[in-house]
Amino acid sequence: MSETSARGRSLGLKILLVGGLVLALGVPLAIVNVLAWERENRAQTVAVEVGAALGGAQTFRGPYLSIPFETVQVTETGRGEDLVRTETVLREHIVVSPEVLDLWVRLETHTLRRAIYTVPAYRSDMQMTATFDLQGVAALAPADATISWEQARIFATVSDLRGISEDFNAQASTQEAPLAFEPGMTFTMGESRNGRAISAAIAGISDGARVEFTGELVMTGARSFALQPSGRETRAEITGDWPHPGFDGSYLPAERETGAEGFSASWLVPYLARGFPARWVEGRSYSLSNAQGAAMTVNLVNPADGYARVSRSLKYAIFFVGFTLLMFFLIEASGSQRLHAAQYILIGLAQVVFYLMLLALSEHASIAIAFSGSAAATIVLTALYAWTAFKDNARAMLTFAALTLSYVIQFLLVLIEEYALLIGAGLTFLAIAGTMYVTRKVDWYGITESKP
């Protein structure tokens, strides 16, 4: 067999080795992926634990009016002389939303730290005005019901009462004295949520009355703050000094401004868009607990949290490891110096270690610094190894340039997720095309004899 045919057979076996090695390296990459998932969960657990003392992720719902009424239910058992009539008094509540609700919130933020983890926290100063129109509310109760207008209460709910740092300073137009709020309510909403509610007795309520309500509430929390669009029409404005807000929830702000000094966002949610009725009998056809998902949310995004981008980088890890090994195969195929299978394994493991270093550094620095440091160490190590393996300065420089380009592209994929699939598909095509071009004259079967 000629030297040319032997070389072709060797390259044919070598590319099969490269393919098998890429699949085998998927195992340590999967381990790194699991480690990243575990560290991210740990960071989230710490954030919940640290922020819990301040109230955690707070959501304010309300204010609402609850008006109790009673009906008598008669049941009969037996017949004739054994007939027994039992009367049971049923107590239910009508819940009324404000016609118009205006909310203004100012978030003053700071960070809490435990070990290597940081948690964004805030103090929220909230002001609100609401208008209740009780015209026609009595019609919601059965005709034989007795409505207890004097026992009406105004209530609101928050995610964690421990976050309330000052008494709810509130006033209603139907009475001169301020409203005296206390924990809990006189009824439950679906699965009992009394522990998260505050309520106050309100005087001067009657059918057809119009109630003007104003209130101020100071709460603390961590990571996110949300408001429920509790009015038939809800207008809300949230401002804060956190430079990295994320807007989430069922409703996005109609207007927003963000910058280094903070953010400002405003919402307008009309009645038809909020997704639940304006007034109802609690527990009959609807319960307020069904509306707990309706919220306007501001997340305090922590820019130092690089777990999401590390996880995104790991999604393309197998591709870039394969690209690196394929690059070494093409350099080998274009020259006379051979690489041993053990050398391919070491080169592949060096690329896997890059992701482990990236994960570790991202916990202590920004993703840009973590990626740059990990990539620089891996590129220099691999290029120096290529220089000793190929014993050729030109091929070593080619390896250095190709690796640098590879990691730059990988960093761009981490930053611009929207075009990651398109870029990845294009790079895959170019890698296959380059391989086909470089190996177009290789005798893979190794049966070609050299001419005399």
C-alpha positions in Angstrom: 0.0 0.0 0.0 1.4 3.4 -0.9 2.1 6.2 1.6 -0.8 8.3 0.1 -3.4 5.5 0.5 -2.2 4.8 4.1 -2.5 8.5 4.9 -6.1 8.5 3.5 -7.1 5.5 5.6 -5.5 7.2 8.6 -7.5 10.4 8.1 -10.7 8.4 7.5 -10.3 6.7 10.9 -9.2 9.9 12.5 -12.4 11.8 11.5 -14.5 8.9 12.9 -12.5 9.3 16.1 -13.2 13.0 16.2 -16.9 12.4 15.8 -16.9 9.8 18.6 -14.9 12.0 20.8 -17.3 14.9 20.4 -20.2 12.7 21.5 -18.2 11.4 24.4 -17.4 14.9 25.6 -21.1 15.5 25.8 -21.0 13.6 29.1 -18.7 16.1 31.0 -20.5 19.0 29.3 -23.8 17.6 30.7 -22.2 17.4 34.2 -21.1 21.1 33.9 -24.7 21.9 32.8 -26.2 20.2 35.9 -23.7 22.0 38.1 -24.7 25.3 36.5 -28.4 24.5 37.2 -27.6 23.5 40.8 -25.7 26.8 41.4 -28.5 28.8 39.9 -31.0 27.1 42.1 -28.8 27.8 45.1 -28.6 31.5 44.2 -32.4 31.7 43.9 -32.8 29.9 47.2 -30.5 32.3 49.0 -32.3 35.2 47.4 -35.6 34.0 48.8 -34.1 33.4 52.2 -32.3 36.8 52.4 -35.3 38.7 51.0 -37.9 36.9 53.2 -37.2 39.1 56.3 -38.1 42.1 54.2 -41.2 40.5 52.7 -39.8 39.0 49.6 -41.4 39.6 46.2 -44.4 41.8 47.1 -47.7 42.1 45.3 -50.3 44.6 46.4 -54.0 43.9 45.6 -56.8 46.3 46.4 -58.4 48.2 47.8 -61.8 46.5 47.6 -65.1 46.9 49.5 -66.7 43.9 51.2 -70.4 44.1 52.1 -71.9 41.2 54.1 -75.4 39.9 53.7 -77.4 37.1 55.2 -79.9 34.7 53.8 -82.0 32.0 55.6 -81.8 28.5 54.1 -84.6 26.1 55.1 -84.1 22.3 55.0 -86.7 19.7 55.7 -86.1 16.1 56.8 -88.6 13.4 57.4 -92.4 13.6 56.6 -95.7 13.8 58.4 -95.4 14.0 62.1 -91.7 13.4 61.9 -91.1 16.4 59.6 -88.3 18.6 60.9 -87.6 22.0 59.5 -84.1 23.5 60.0 -83.2 27.1 59.3 -79.6 27.9 58.6 -78.3 31.5 58.4 -75.8 31.8 55.5 -73.5 34.8 55.6 -71.9 35.9 52.3 -70.1 39.0 51.0 -70.4 41.2 48.0 -67.0 42.4 46.8 -66.9 45.8 45.0 -64.0 47.1 42.9 -63.2 50.8 42.6 -64.6 52.6 39.6 -61.3 54.4 39.2 -58.0 53.5 40.9 -54.8 55.6 40.7 -51.5 54.3 42.2 -48.2 56.0 42.6 -45.2 54.1 43.8 -41.6 55.1 44.5 -39.0 52.3 45.0 -35.8 53.1 46.9 -33.5 50.2 46.4 -30.4 48.7 48.0 -28.6 45.3 47.9 -28.3 42.6 50.5 -25.4 40.2 50.5 -24.9 36.7 51.8 -21.5 35.0 50.9 -21.0 35.5 47.2 -24.7 36.2 46.5 -26.3 39.6 46.2 -30.1 40.3 46.4 -31.7 43.5 45.3 -34.2 44.9 47.9 -36.4 47.9 48.1 -38.6 50.2 50.2 -41.8 51.2 48.4 -43.7 54.4 49.2 -47.2 54.0 47.7 -50.0 56.5 47.4 -53.4 55.7 46.1 -56.8 57.2 45.4 -59.9 55.2 44.6 -63.6 56.0 43.9 -66.3 53.4 44.8 -69.8 53.6 43.2 -72.3 51.5 45.1 -75.2 52.1 42.7 -77.0 48.8 42.1 -74.8 46.8 44.4 -77.8 45.6 46.5 -79.2 43.8 43.4 -76.4 41.3 43.6 -77.8 39.9 46.8 -81.0 37.6 46.8 -84.3 39.4 47.2 -84.8 37.9 50.6 -81.3 38.8 51.9 -80.5 41.1 54.7 -77.6 43.4 53.8 -75.5 44.6 56.7 -74.3 48.0 55.4 -73.0 48.9 58.8 -70.6 46.0 58.8 -68.9 46.8 55.5 -65.1 46.7 55.4 -62.5 48.0 53.0 -59.6 45.5 52.5 -56.4 44.9 50.5 -53.9 42.0 50.4 -50.1 41.9 50.2 -47.8 38.9 49.6 -46.2 39.1 53.1 -47.5 41.2 55.9 -43.9 41.4 57.4 -43.0 43.8 54.7 -45.5 46.5 56.0 -43.2 48.9 57.8 -45.7 51.6 58.7 -49.4 51.6 59.4 -51.8 52.0 56.5 -52.6 55.7 56.6 -56.1 55.8 54.9 -59.2 58.0 54.8 -62.7 57.5 53.4 -65.1 60.3 52.5 -68.0 58.7 54.4 -66.4 59.2 57.8 -64.2 61.8 59.5 -62.0 59.4 61.5 -59.1 57.7 59.7 -59.6 54.1 58.7 -58.1 51.7 61.3 -56.6 48.8 59.4 -55.9 45.5 61.1 -54.6 42.1 60.0 -57.0 39.6 58.4 -60.6 39.8 57.0 -64.0 38.6 58.0 -64.2 36.1 55.1 -61.9 33.9 53.1 -61.1 34.1 49.4 -61.1 30.6 47.9 -58.2 28.9 49.7 -57.9 31.0 52.8 -55.7 34.0 52.4 -56.7 35.9 55.6 -53.1 35.9 56.8 -52.1 38.1 53.9 -54.9 40.6 54.2 -55.5 43.8 56.0 -59.0 45.4 56.5 -60.8 48.2 58.2 -64.4 48.9 59.1 -65.9 51.8 57.1 -69.0 53.8 58.1 -71.6 55.6 56.1 -72.0 52.9 53.5 -75.4 52.5 51.8 -76.9 51.4 48.5 -76.1 54.0 45.8 -73.4 55.7 47.9 -70.2 57.1 46.4 -67.0 56.7 48.4 -63.7 58.5 47.9 -60.7 56.7 49.3 -57.1 57.8 49.8 -54.3 55.9 51.3 -50.5 55.7 51.9 -48.7 52.5 52.5 -45.0 51.8 53.0 -43.7 48.3 52.4 -40.3 46.6 52.0 -39.5 43.7 49.8 -36.9 42.1 47.5 -36.4 41.2 43.9 -39.8 42.3 42.5 -42.8 44.5 43.1 -46.2 44.1 41.6 -49.6 45.8 41.6 -53.0 44.3 40.7 -55.2 46.4 38.5 -58.0 46.4 41.1 -60.1 49.1 39.6 -62.5 49.1 36.7 -60.0 51.5 35.3 -56.5 51.4 36.8 -53.8 53.9 36.3 -50.4 53.2 37.9 -47.0 54.8 37.9 -43.9 53.2 39.4 -40.6 55.0 39.6 -37.3 53.8 41.2 -33.6 54.3 41.4 -32.7 50.8 40.1 -30.9 51.0 36.8 -31.8 47.5 35.5 -35.6 47.0 35.7 -37.4 44.2 34.1 -41.1 44.6 33.3 -43.2 41.4 33.6 -46.6 40.2 34.5 -49.9 40.2 32.7 -49.6 43.9 31.6 -46.6 45.7 30.2 -46.3 49.4 30.8 -47.7 51.8 28.2 -44.7 54.1 28.7 -41.3 53.5 30.2 -38.0 55.2 30.6 -34.8 53.6 31.9 -31.3 54.9 32.5 -28.4 55.0 34.9 -30.3 57.1 37.3 -33.3 54.7 37.5 -36.6 54.1 35.7 -40.1 55.3 35.3 -43.1 53.3 34.0 -46.8 53.9 33.7 -49.7 51.6 33.1 -53.3 52.1 32.0 -55.5 49.0 32.4 -59.2 49.4 31.3 -62.0 47.2 32.7 -62.3 44.9 29.7 -58.5 44.2 29.8 -58.2 43.3 33.4 -60.1 39.9 33.0 -62.4 39.8 36.1 -65.7 41.4 37.1 -66.1 44.7 38.8 -68.4 43.3 41.6 -69.5 39.9 42.6 -70.7 37.7 45.4 -67.5 36.1 46.8 -67.4 32.3 46.2 -70.5 32.0 44.1 -69.6 32.6 40.5 -66.2 34.1 41.2 -63.5 34.5 43.8 -60.9 37.2 44.2 -58.2 34.4 44.5 -58.8 33.6 40.8 -57.4 37.0 39.9 -54.1 36.7 41.7 -52.2 36.2 38.5 -53.3 39.6 37.1 -50.4 42.0 37.9 -48.2 44.8 36.7 -44.7 43.7 37.8 -41.3 45.4 38.0 -38.3 43.0 38.5 -35.1 44.3 40.0 -32.7 42.5 37.6 -29.3 41.8 39.1 -26.7 42.4 36.3 -24.1 40.4 38.2 -26.3 37.3 37.9 -24.6 35.5 34.9 -26.2 32.1 35.4 -28.7 32.6 32.6 -26.0 33.5 30.1 -23.7 30.7 31.2 -26.6 28.3 30.7 -27.2 29.8 27.2 -23.5 29.3 26.4 -23.7 25.7 27.5 -26.5 25.1 25.0 -24.0 25.6 22.2 -21.1 24.0 23.9 -21.2 20.7 22.0 -21.1 22.6 18.7 -18.0 24.7 19.6 -16.2 21.7 21.1 -16.9 19.8 17.9 -15.8 22.9 15.8 -12.5 23.1 17.7 -11.7 19.4 17.2 -12.7 19.6 13.5 -10.4 22.6 13.1 -7.5 20.6 14.4 -8.4 17.7 12.1 -8.4 20.1 9.1 -5.0 21.5 10.0 -3.7 18.0 10.4 -5.2 16.9 7.0 -3.5 19.9 5.3 -0.1 19.0 6.6 2.2 16.1 7.2 2.4 16.2 11.0 0.0 13.7 12.7 -1.9 14.1 16.0 -2.4 11.2 18.4 -5.9 10.3 19.7 -4.7 11.3 23.2 -3.9 14.7 22.0 -7.4 15.2 20.6 -8.8 14.1 24.0 -6.7 16.7 25.8 -7.7 19.4 23.4 -11.4 18.5 23.8 -11.1 18.5 27.6 -9.5 21.9 27.6 -12.6 23.2 25.8 -14.9 21.6 28.4 -12.9 23.1 31.3 -13.5 26.5 29.7 -17.2 26.2 30.6 -16.4 25.2 34.2 -14.1 28.2 34.5 -16.8 30.4 33.0 -19.4 29.2 35.6 -17.0 29.7 38.5 -15.9 33.2 37.4 -19.4 34.4 36.6 -20.2 34.1 40.4 -17.6 36.7 41.2 -17.5 39.0 38.1 -19.6 40.2 35.2 -20.3 37.8 32.4 -18.0 39.9 30.1 -15.0 39.6 32.4 -15.7 35.9 33.2 -16.0 35.0 29.5 -12.9 37.0 28.5 -10.8 35.5 31.3 -11.9 31.9 30.7 -11.6 32.3 26.9 -8.1 33.9 27.1 -6.8 31.1 29.3 -8.2 28.4 27.1 -7.0 30.0 23.8 -3.5 30.5 25.0 -3.3 26.9 26.5 -4.7 25.3 23.3 -2.6 27.4 20.9 0.6 26.6 22.8 -0.3 23.0 22.8 -0.9 23.2 19.0 2.5 24.8 18.6 4.3 21.9 20.3 2.1 19.3 18.5 2.5 20.6 15.0 6.0 22.0 15.5 5.0 24.8 13.1 4.7 28.5 13.9 2.3 29.1 11.1 -0.2 26.4 12.1 0.1 27.5 15.8 -0.8 31.1 14.8 -3.7 29.7 12.6 -4.9 27.8 15.6 -4.7 30.9 17.8 -6.7 33.0 15.3 -9.3 30.4 14.7 -9.9 29.8 18.4 -10.1 33.5 19.1 -12.7 33.9 16.3 -14.6 30.9 17.7 -14.8 32.3 21.2 -15.7 35.8 20.0 -18.6 34.3 18.0 -19.7 32.3 21.0 -19.8 35.4 23.2 -21.9 37.1 20.5 -24.3 34.2 20.6 -24.6 34.6 24.4 -25.4 38.3 24.0 -27.8 38.1 21.0 -30.0 35.1 21.7 -32.6 36.2 19.0 -30.1 35.5 16.2 -28.3 32.6 17.9 -30.0 29.8 15.8 -29.4 31.7 12.5 -25.7 32.3 13.3 -25.2 28.7 14.6 -26.8 27.2 11.4 -24.6 29.4 9.2 -21.4 28.4 11.1 -22.3 24.7 10.9 -22.7 25.0 7.1 -19.4 26.8 6.8 -17.7 24.2 9.0 -19.0 21.3 6.8 -18.2 23.2 3.6 -14.6 23.8 4.8 -14.2 20.1 5.8 -15.4 19.0 2.4 -13.1 21.4 0.6 -9.9 20.5 2.5 -10.6 16.7 2.3 -11.9 16.7 -1.3 -8.9 14.8 -2.6 -8.4 12.4 0.4 -8.6 8.7 -0.5 -10.8 7.6 2.5 -10.7 3.9 1.6 -6.9 4.0 1.2 -6.8 1.8 -1.9 -5.3 4.2 -4.4 -1.8 3.1 -5.5 0.8 5.7 -6.4 1.8 6.0 -10.1 5.3 4.8 -11.1 
